[in-house]
Amino acid sequence: MILEKIEALKGQIKDLHASNEEALEALRIKYLSKKGEITALFNEFKTVAPEQKRELGQKLNELKNLATEKIAQIKESVQTQAKEQNKIDITRPSFPAELGTRHPISVVRKQIIDIFSRVGFTLADGPEVEDDWHVFSALNFAADHPARDMQDTFFIEQNKDDVTRNIVLRSHTSSVQVRTMERKQPPIRIICPGRVYRNEAITARAHCFFHQIEGLYIDKNVSFADLKQVLLYFAKELFGPDTKIRLRPSYFPFTEPSAEMDVSCMLCGGEGCGFCKHTGWVEILGCGMVDPNVLEASGIDSTVYSGYAFGLGIERITNLKYMVKDLRMFSENDVRFLNEFRSAH
Ligand code: PHE
């Protein structure tokens, strides 16, 4: 009887398996606990005839060892399995975080602001939607000046019946000169970066909006030599210490005298190349001494104060520094283009 039970249990135990700790514990209870099947056999063993005890005892012990071993084996495999499942490979590379880049216009704007900040210019600001006074009239534009034509400037309809021409999208940052002079008396030393709008067809070389930086310095005894010196400093800081500048006479309604500034070509160093059309020079900004009419229009005594102003296009400078051929690239948000400025700062 008991021998058969031993053999039957042996067969069962060989095939035991468990996939988790609970199932394993259930097996241990079933066979090896105080109320387990093997323990029951040991109790039964007490009643067998003495001559059978030796052989049966041995078999029972074998069975118990077999069960203990098997359960230990299962325990080990359950544990390693659990470990595998919880394992996190901390050396695995993470999902790459796409880092953005600064826009080239922002990069160059910051460079220019830094250069002028170092010689005492502070930032000024003004609205992009402006009135005629700040964009034109206060800046000495004659009533029939072509910039006041719809073909050059975006006008904003003020009310439906009367298409007034009073409100415009500013066509240059010179409006901030006026706003600053209205607010405070000299000394004034500001730069104003900002977006401007012109009614142009969009091509590789022209856009209906772009960015300028305006500079204005007003104090007693400010001369053209001061203007030239600050612009030379600026050009050398921006394009390198060997850069030369030249000023050509020009005309703006709000400056007298007025000039346009060229820098020596950054590609050929002034020798003449295809880029500078073999002149050795490239134009970068407009400037001049603030016209006394402009000072007076904003409440500054032109017999006491004088000043200079300059205005430059950030896109133009960016093109010169980074050789961007098509202006439209700046506003298309093509990440392949923007990523090229990853290392710029
Ligand atoms: N406002 C002029 C332009 O947009 C540039 C300029 C600014 C010229 C200041 C002289 C002085 O072309």
Residues whose N, C-alpha, C, O or C-beta is under 5 A from the ligand:
A	BS01	LIG	S171 H172 S174 F252 T255 G286 C287 G288 A309 F310 G311
